[in-house]
Amino acid sequence: MKVLDTWVSYSDLAMLLERDSSRFSITTDFVLNQLHALIRVPFELLSDYCEDFDRAGSGSAMVKKLRDADWYEYARVIRNTVSHNFRFDFSRYKPEKFPITWRGISLTPDLDRKTITFESFWHKSGYELFVAMRDFAEALPE
């Protein structure tokens, strides 16, 4: 690849991809990093916007509306997971919160401290979650 008139070699990446065992690891890392950007940032922006909106207007209830969204608790868990080493951490959740389910995917207490996998969150569910958050954002007042 040519970058600023300099050729950058992909040899390090090519070598890793040639090894069968690392091919899955590299693609997994890539997908998880993309999901980190796709979920974490929008979730935090929505949260900040709703909090700021509520502070600016008396009687506003945007944070409540956000927390009432059917995807909120699931997104919150995923946001925390992708922000902290891609491992679930349910230490701050009360047992009665479980299972946390969204669109047929259930997060259960047995996932605590386990690494996120395609069964709990992956590219399709990640993009669907992003779209749900985007739809929520598009309906927000300015």
VOPAGU-2260 file (C-alpha; in pm, 1 decimal, decimal comma):
REM VOPAGU-2260
SITE   aa  ch    i         X         Y         Z
SITE  MET   A    0       0,0       0,0       0,0
SITE  LYS   A    1     129,7     345,2     -87,5
SITE  VAL   A    2     103,5     604,4     191,2
SITE  LEU   A    3     240,5     955,5     138,2
SITE  ASP   A    4     475,6     840,6    -139,5
SITE  THR   A    5     605,1     552,8      73,0
SITE  TRP   A    6     524,1     186,6      21,0
SITE  VAL   A    7     406,8       9,2     334,9
SITE  SER   A    8     444,8    -366,6     333,2
SITE  TYR   A    9     167,2    -601,3     435,3
SITE  SER   A   10     419,6    -878,0     495,1
SITE  ASP   A   11     353,1    -891,1     868,8
SITE  LEU   A   12     -20,6    -926,4     809,9
SITE  ALA   A   13      29,5   -1171,9     523,1
SITE  MET   A   14     247,5   -1392,1     740,5
SITE  LEU   A   15     -18,1   -1401,2    1011,8
SITE  LEU   A   16    -293,7   -1478,5     763,2
SITE  GLU   A   17     -96,6   -1768,0     615,7
SITE  ARG   A   18    -110,1   -1947,4     947,7
SITE  ASP   A   19    -449,6   -2116,3     972,2
SITE  SER   A   20    -479,3   -2072,2    1347,0
SITE  SER   A   21    -434,3   -1695,5    1337,9
SITE  ARG   A   22    -669,0   -1629,0    1045,9
SITE  PHE   A   23    -972,0   -1655,3    1272,9
SITE  SER   A   24    -800,2   -1455,1    1546,0
SITE  ILE   A   25    -718,8   -1166,3    1312,7
SITE  THR   A   26   -1067,5   -1147,2    1165,1
SITE  THR   A   27   -1219,8   -1174,5    1511,0
SITE  ASP   A   28   -1004,1    -888,8    1639,2
SITE  PHE   A   29   -1094,8    -678,8    1336,8
SITE  VAL   A   30   -1469,2    -737,8    1377,2
SITE  LEU   A   31   -1457,9    -668,5    1750,9
SITE  ASN   A   32   -1269,0    -344,6    1697,9
SITE  GLN   A   33   -1520,4    -233,6    1437,9
SITE  LEU   A   34   -1806,4    -314,2    1673,1
SITE  HIS   A   35   -1632,5    -119,1    1946,2
SITE  ALA   A   36   -1648,7     191,1    1726,3
SITE  LEU   A   37   -1997,7     110,8    1601,7
SITE  ILE   A   38   -2156,4      67,0    1946,8
SITE  ARG   A   39   -1948,9     238,1    2215,0
SITE  VAL   A   40   -1927,1     586,0    2064,6
SITE  PRO   A   41   -2292,4     613,4    1953,5
SITE  PHE   A   42   -2413,7     479,6    2289,5
SITE  GLU   A   43   -2208,6     736,4    2480,5
SITE  LEU   A   44   -2313,4    1018,4    2247,7
SITE  LEU   A   45   -2680,3     930,3    2293,2
SITE  SER   A   46   -2640,5     914,1    2670,0
SITE  ASP   A   47   -2459,9    1247,7    2683,6
SITE  TYR   A   48   -2711,4    1414,6    2453,0
SITE  CYS   A   49   -3009,6    1295,5    2656,8
SITE  GLU   A   50   -2848,3    1402,2    2984,8
SITE  ASP   A   51   -2760,3    1745,3    2842,5
SITE  PHE   A   52   -3109,1    1786,7    2696,0
SITE  ASP   A   53   -3268,2    1706,5    3031,1
SITE  ARG   A   54   -3040,2    1950,2    3213,5
SITE  ALA   A   55   -3118,8    2229,5    2966,4
SITE  GLY   A   56   -3497,2    2200,9    2985,8
SITE  SER   A   57   -3722,3    2169,8    3282,4
SITE  GLY   A   58   -3949,6    1870,8    3274,1
SITE  SER   A   59   -3750,4    1693,1    3003,8
SITE  ALA   A   60   -3737,9    1316,9    3020,9
SITE  MET   A   61   -3495,3    1216,1    2746,7
SITE  VAL   A   62   -3282,1     999,2    2974,7
SITE  LYS   A   63   -3594,8     809,2    3078,0
SITE  LYS   A   64   -3694,1     769,4    2713,3
SITE  LEU   A   65   -3344,1     640,2    2635,2
SITE  ARG   A   66   -3348,7     393,8    2924,5
SITE  ASP   A   67   -3696,3     275,3    2822,7
SITE  ALA   A   68   -3580,6     184,7    2471,5
SITE  ASP   A   69   -3603,7    -192,0    2416,6
SITE  TRP   A   70   -3235,7    -208,1    2319,7
SITE  TYR   A   71   -3093,5      11,2    2600,3
SITE  GLU   A   72   -2993,1    -249,9    2862,7
SITE  TYR   A   73   -2851,4    -483,1    2597,4
SITE  ALA   A   74   -2657,3    -194,2    2440,2
SITE  ARG   A   75   -2531,5     -87,8    2781,5
SITE  VAL   A   76   -2391,5    -433,0    2853,3
SITE  ILE   A   77   -2235,1    -455,9    2507,2
SITE  ARG   A   78   -2090,0    -105,1    2539,4
SITE  ASN   A   79   -1930,7    -197,4    2873,1
SITE  THR   A   80   -1804,2    -526,9    2736,2
SITE  VAL   A   81   -1640,0    -386,4    2424,3
SITE  SER   A   82   -1492,6    -104,4    2632,4
SITE  HIS   A   83   -1330,9    -335,5    2888,4
SITE  ASN   A   84   -1125,8    -609,9    2724,0
SITE  PHE   A   85   -1423,5    -763,8    2543,3
SITE  ARG   A   86   -1521,4    -954,3    2856,5
SITE  PHE   A   87   -1859,3    -945,2    3024,6
SITE  ASP   A   88   -1858,5    -803,0    3374,3
SITE  PHE   A   89   -2187,1    -835,6    3558,3
SITE  SER   A   90   -2053,5    -743,5    3902,9
SITE  ARG   A   91   -2267,2    -426,5    3909,0
SITE  TYR   A   92   -2588,0    -593,2    3791,4
SITE  LYS   A   93   -2853,6    -723,9    4022,2
SITE  PRO   A   94   -2954,8   -1086,7    3958,7
SITE  GLU   A   95   -3314,4    -984,4    3884,0
SITE  LYS   A   96   -3190,0    -792,2    3575,5
SITE  PHE   A   97   -3123,5   -1120,9    3395,4
SITE  PRO   A   98   -3169,7   -1239,6    3139,7
SITE  ILE   A   99   -3109,8    -925,9    2936,5
SITE  THR   A  100   -3267,2   -1003,3    2603,3
SITE  TRP   A  101   -3286,2    -811,8    2277,9
SITE  ARG   A  102   -3402,9    -952,3    1943,3
SITE  GLY   A  103   -3370,0   -1311,3    2056,3
SITE  ILE   A  104   -3020,8   -1276,8    2204,2
SITE  SER   A  105   -3007,0   -1336,4    2578,8
SITE  LEU   A  106   -2726,8   -1232,2    2807,2
SITE  THR   A  107   -2729,1   -1452,3    3115,8
SITE  PRO   A  108   -2524,5   -1448,1    3438,0
SITE  ASP   A  109   -2318,5   -1747,1    3322,8
SITE  LEU   A  110   -2147,7   -1515,4    3068,7
SITE  ASP   A  111   -1988,7   -1315,9    3351,3
SITE  ARG   A  112   -1612,5   -1280,2    3295,5
SITE  LYS   A  113   -1631,1   -1463,7    2963,3
SITE  THR   A  114   -1514,6   -1317,0    2636,5
SITE  ILE   A  115   -1780,6   -1184,6    2404,1
SITE  THR   A  116   -1850,1   -1422,5    2113,7
SITE  PHE   A  117   -2058,4   -1435,6    1798,6
SITE  GLU   A  118   -2334,4   -1602,6    2002,8
SITE  SER   A  119   -2382,0   -1297,9    2225,2
SITE  PHE   A  120   -2290,2   -1023,1    1982,5
SITE  TRP   A  121   -2150,8   -1017,5    1633,9
SITE  HIS   A  122   -2156,7    -825,5    1308,4
SITE  LYS   A  123   -2527,4    -874,5    1228,7
SITE  SER   A  124   -2654,6    -803,2    1580,0
SITE  GLY   A  125   -2395,6    -526,2    1611,2
SITE  TYR   A  126   -2518,5    -351,8    1301,6
SITE  GLU   A  127   -2882,4    -401,1    1402,8
SITE  LEU   A  128   -2805,6    -244,5    1739,1
SITE  PHE   A  129   -2632,2      47,4    1570,2
SITE  VAL   A  130   -2935,7      98,5    1343,6
SITE  ALA   A  131   -3169,9      92,7    1645,7
SITE  MET   A  132   -2956,5     357,6    1817,1
SITE  ARG   A  133   -2939,4     562,0    1495,9
SITE  ASP   A  134   -3317,5     548,6    1460,4
SITE  PHE   A  135   -3353,4     666,9    1819,6
SITE  ALA   A  136   -3108,4     951,7    1754,7
SITE  GLU   A  137   -3289,8    1061,6    1441,4
SITE  ALA   A  138   -3612,3    1098,7    1640,3
SITE  LEU   A  139   -3453,5    1319,3    1907,5
SITE  PRO   A  140   -3545,0    1687,6    1927,5
SITE  GLU   A  141   -3272,6    1936,7    1846,5
